[in-house]
Amino acid sequence: MVRGGVFVTADPAAGGRVAGGYFVQSVARALSVIRSFTAERRRQTLAEVARETELDRATARRLLLTLVDLGYVSSDGGHFELTPRVLELGYSYLSGMSLPEVAQPHLQALTRELNETAALAVLDGDEIVYLALATSSRLATVKINIGTRFDAHTTSMGRVLLAGLPEDELDERLGRLHLQRRTDRTVRDSQALRAEIDKARAQGWALVDSELEEGLRGAAVPVRDRAGRVIAAANVSVHAGRTTPELVERDYIPVILRTARLIEADLIAAG
């Protein structure tokens, strides 16, 4: 049909969307073949691919064999599956992304899963700086924006970032650090703070309860680069009245750790 002077067509391989006269149907169909492979359908027969893509068997076969020749699909004669080379398709996009851009979608997924505010921060001097944020309406006591700074020793992200420092640098920082009081529960003794930092390093996460703000509980994990260096921290902040430290450790920490691993994987892909 003609719409606005441009020939358009609707094709199932394009997800039913209307496309312009520039539309290359074979490209759309090849991508539909790639997208037909999922975690549940890692290996498929020709008939299964044809059914999932709504393509006839002859077309599906030609596309699969083309993808085999290009190295994106492998075949044992009866089944087909994707190869690691398909990762190249997303590499160009990831390679131009910054740390906040890489982290943001994962933080948003974390917020949707836990219905709590999630964030990413880095260490700048004796403070943490928020680089990415996914907010929940359930957290309104503390005003946080991109660029917000807090004393590192009062936060869960600050504890895991300090734990990632070399021993000599950590000793130097703690020796000159002014432990500002935020609440009655803020750690103000350097030896007690060092013990909390050592604990965070040993267990791989930190939990800070009402030290930054009364009634605010934060749980954080480190985000590392490909060399294993701590470059950022990801956390979730919750109202203390809605949970307990034990529940945070059981229900929240594993999800935050998983999120950090996903961020790290994308950072590695981004180079």
C-alpha positions as CSV (number, residue, x, y, z in Angstrom):
1,M,0.0,0.0,0.0
2,V,1.0,3.7,-0.3
3,R,1.0,5.8,2.8
4,G,2.2,9.4,2.8
5,G,3.8,8.9,-0.6
6,V,5.8,5.9,0.7
7,F,5.2,2.3,-0.1
8,V,4.7,0.4,3.1
9,T,4.2,-3.2,4.0
10,A,3.5,-5.3,7.1
11,D,5.6,-8.4,7.6
12,P,5.3,-11.0,10.4
13,A,9.1,-11.1,10.6
14,A,9.1,-7.4,11.4
15,G,6.9,-8.1,14.4
16,G,3.8,-7.0,12.5
17,R,5.0,-3.4,12.3
18,V,4.5,-1.3,9.2
19,A,7.7,-0.6,7.2
20,G,8.6,1.8,4.5
21,G,9.7,1.2,0.9
22,Y,13.3,0.9,2.1
23,F,12.4,-2.2,4.1
24,V,14.7,-5.2,3.4
25,Q,12.5,-8.2,4.2
26,S,15.4,-10.7,4.1
27,V,17.2,-8.8,6.9
28,A,14.1,-8.8,9.0
29,R,13.6,-12.5,8.5
30,A,17.2,-13.3,9.3
31,L,16.9,-11.3,12.6
32,S,13.7,-13.1,13.4
33,V,15.5,-16.4,13.0
34,I,18.2,-15.3,15.5
35,R,15.6,-14.0,18.0
36,S,13.8,-17.4,17.8
37,F,16.6,-18.8,19.9
38,T,16.0,-18.3,23.7
39,A,17.2,-19.7,27.0
40,E,14.4,-22.3,26.6
41,R,15.1,-22.9,23.0
42,R,18.8,-23.0,22.7
43,R,18.8,-25.9,20.2
44,Q,16.1,-26.0,17.5
45,T,15.2,-28.1,14.5
46,L,14.4,-26.5,11.2
47,A,10.7,-27.2,11.8
48,E,10.8,-25.5,15.2
49,V,12.5,-22.4,13.7
50,A,10.0,-22.2,10.9
51,R,7.2,-22.4,13.4
52,E,8.6,-19.8,15.8
53,T,9.3,-17.3,12.9
54,E,6.2,-18.1,10.9
55,L,8.4,-18.7,7.9
56,D,8.0,-21.5,5.4
57,R,10.6,-24.3,5.8
58,A,12.4,-23.5,2.6
59,T,13.0,-19.9,3.6
60,A,13.9,-20.8,7.2
61,R,16.4,-23.3,5.9
62,R,18.1,-20.8,3.5
63,L,18.4,-18.3,6.3
64,L,19.7,-20.8,8.8
65,L,22.3,-22.1,6.4
66,T,23.4,-18.5,5.6
67,L,23.8,-17.9,9.3
68,V,25.8,-21.1,9.6
69,D,28.1,-19.9,6.8
70,L,28.6,-16.5,8.5
71,G,29.4,-18.2,11.8
72,Y,26.4,-17.0,13.8
73,V,24.7,-20.4,13.9
74,S,26.1,-23.9,14.2
75,S,24.5,-27.2,13.2
76,D,25.0,-30.9,13.8
77,G,22.8,-31.8,10.8
78,G,19.5,-32.0,12.7
79,H,19.6,-29.2,15.2
80,F,20.7,-25.6,15.1
81,E,22.0,-23.3,17.8
82,L,23.6,-19.8,18.1
83,T,27.3,-19.4,18.4
84,P,29.2,-16.9,20.6
85,R,29.7,-14.8,17.5
86,V,26.2,-13.3,17.9
87,L,27.7,-11.2,20.7
88,E,29.4,-9.2,18.1
89,L,25.9,-7.8,17.1
90,G,25.7,-6.0,20.4
91,Y,29.3,-5.1,20.9
92,S,29.3,-2.0,18.8
93,Y,26.5,-0.6,21.0
94,L,28.0,-1.6,24.3
95,S,31.5,-0.4,23.3
96,G,30.3,3.2,23.2
97,M,28.5,3.1,26.6
98,S,29.8,4.7,29.8
99,L,29.5,3.1,33.2
100,P,26.2,4.8,34.1
101,E,24.7,3.9,30.8
102,V,25.7,0.3,31.2
103,A,24.4,0.2,34.8
104,Q,21.1,2.0,34.3
105,P,19.0,-0.7,32.8
106,H,20.2,-3.2,35.3
107,L,19.4,-0.9,38.2
108,Q,15.9,-0.4,36.7
109,A,15.4,-4.1,36.5
110,L,16.6,-4.4,40.2
111,T,14.1,-1.7,41.2
112,R,11.3,-3.5,39.4
113,E,12.1,-6.8,41.1
114,L,12.5,-5.5,44.6
115,N,10.3,-2.4,44.4
116,E,13.1,-0.4,46.2
117,T,15.5,2.4,45.1
118,A,18.7,1.1,43.5
119,A,21.8,3.1,42.7
120,L,25.4,3.0,41.5
121,A,28.2,5.2,43.0
122,V,31.9,5.7,42.9
123,L,34.4,6.9,45.4
124,D,35.7,10.5,45.1
125,G,38.0,11.4,48.0
126,D,36.2,10.6,51.2
127,E,32.8,10.8,49.6
128,I,30.6,8.6,47.3
129,V,29.1,10.2,44.2
130,Y,25.9,8.8,42.7
131,L,26.3,8.1,38.9
132,A,23.1,6.2,38.2
133,L,19.8,5.8,40.0
134,A,16.5,4.0,39.7
135,T,14.0,5.3,42.2
136,S,11.0,3.8,43.9
137,S,8.1,5.7,45.4
138,R,8.7,3.7,48.6
139,L,11.8,5.7,49.5
140,A,11.1,9.4,50.1
141,T,13.0,10.2,53.2
142,V,16.3,11.0,51.5
143,K,16.6,13.2,48.5
144,I,19.0,11.6,46.1
145,N,19.9,12.6,42.5
146,I,22.7,11.9,40.1
147,G,25.7,13.7,41.5
148,T,24.5,13.5,45.1
149,R,27.4,13.1,47.6
150,F,27.6,11.5,51.0
151,D,30.4,10.7,53.4
152,A,31.6,7.3,52.4
153,H,31.8,5.9,55.9
154,T,28.1,6.5,56.5
155,T,26.9,4.4,53.5
156,S,26.8,0.8,52.4
157,M,28.3,1.7,49.0
158,G,31.1,3.7,50.7
159,R,32.0,0.7,52.9
160,V,32.4,-1.7,49.9
161,L,34.3,1.0,47.9
162,L,36.7,1.6,50.9
163,A,37.0,-2.2,51.2
164,G,38.2,-2.3,47.6
165,L,41.2,0.0,48.3
166,P,44.7,-1.3,48.8
167,E,45.6,-1.7,52.5
168,D,48.1,1.1,52.6
169,E,45.7,3.6,51.0
170,L,42.9,2.5,53.2
171,D,45.1,3.0,56.3
172,E,46.1,6.4,55.1
173,R,42.5,7.4,54.5
174,L,41.2,6.2,57.9
175,G,44.1,7.9,59.6
176,R,43.0,11.3,58.4
177,L,39.2,10.7,58.1
178,H,36.9,12.9,60.1
179,L,34.0,10.6,61.1
180,Q,31.1,13.0,60.8
181,R,28.0,12.1,62.8
182,R,24.8,11.8,60.8
183,T,22.7,9.9,63.3
184,D,23.1,8.4,66.7
185,R,24.1,5.1,65.0
186,T,26.8,6.5,62.8
187,V,30.1,4.8,63.4
188,R,32.5,7.4,64.7
189,D,35.4,5.2,65.9
190,S,38.1,4.5,63.4
191,Q,38.8,1.0,64.7
192,A,35.1,0.1,64.6
193,L,34.8,1.5,61.1
194,R,37.9,-0.5,60.0
195,A,36.2,-3.7,61.4
196,E,33.1,-3.0,59.3
197,I,35.2,-2.4,56.2
198,D,37.1,-5.6,56.8
199,K,33.8,-7.4,57.2
200,A,32.5,-6.0,54.0
201,R,35.6,-7.1,52.2
202,A,35.4,-10.6,53.6
203,Q,31.8,-11.3,52.9
204,G,31.6,-9.3,49.6
205,W,28.8,-6.9,50.6
206,A,27.9,-4.3,53.2
207,L,24.8,-3.5,55.2
208,V,24.5,-0.1,56.9
209,D,21.6,0.5,59.2
210,S,20.4,4.0,60.1
211,E,23.9,5.5,59.9
212,L,23.2,7.9,57.1
213,E,19.5,8.6,57.9
214,E,17.4,7.3,60.8
215,G,15.2,4.5,59.6
216,L,17.2,4.0,56.3
217,R,18.8,0.7,55.6
218,G,21.3,0.3,52.7
219,A,22.8,-2.9,51.3
220,A,25.6,-2.7,48.7
221,V,28.0,-4.9,46.7
222,P,31.1,-4.0,44.7
223,V,31.2,-3.7,40.9
224,R,34.6,-4.8,39.5
225,D,36.5,-4.4,36.2
226,R,37.9,-7.2,34.2
227,A,41.1,-7.1,36.4
228,G,39.0,-7.6,39.6
229,R,39.5,-4.0,40.8
230,V,36.5,-2.4,42.6
231,I,35.4,0.5,40.4
232,A,31.9,1.2,41.7
233,A,29.2,0.0,44.1
234,A,25.6,-1.0,43.5
235,N,23.1,-0.8,46.3
236,V,19.4,-0.9,47.3
237,S,18.0,1.4,50.0
238,V,15.0,0.4,52.1
239,H,12.9,1.7,55.0
240,A,14.1,-0.1,58.1
241,G,10.5,-0.6,59.2
242,R,9.7,-2.8,56.2
243,T,12.3,-5.4,56.7
244,T,15.1,-6.7,59.0
245,P,18.8,-7.0,58.5
246,E,18.4,-10.8,58.3
247,L,15.8,-10.5,55.5
248,V,17.9,-8.0,53.6
249,E,20.8,-10.5,53.7
250,R,18.6,-13.4,52.6
251,D,16.3,-11.8,50.1
252,Y,18.1,-8.6,48.8
253,I,21.8,-9.3,48.8
254,P,21.7,-12.2,46.3
255,V,19.7,-10.1,43.9
256,I,22.0,-7.1,44.2
257,L,25.0,-9.4,43.6
258,R,23.4,-10.8,40.5
259,T,22.8,-7.3,39.2
260,A,26.5,-6.4,39.8
261,R,27.6,-9.4,37.9
262,L,25.4,-8.4,34.9
263,I,26.8,-4.9,35.0
264,E,30.4,-6.3,35.1
265,A,29.6,-8.6,32.1
266,D,28.4,-5.6,30.1
267,L,31.4,-3.5,31.1
268,I,33.7,-6.3,29.9
269,A,31.8,-6.4,26.6
270,A,32.1,-2.6,26.4
271,G,35.9,-2.9,26.8
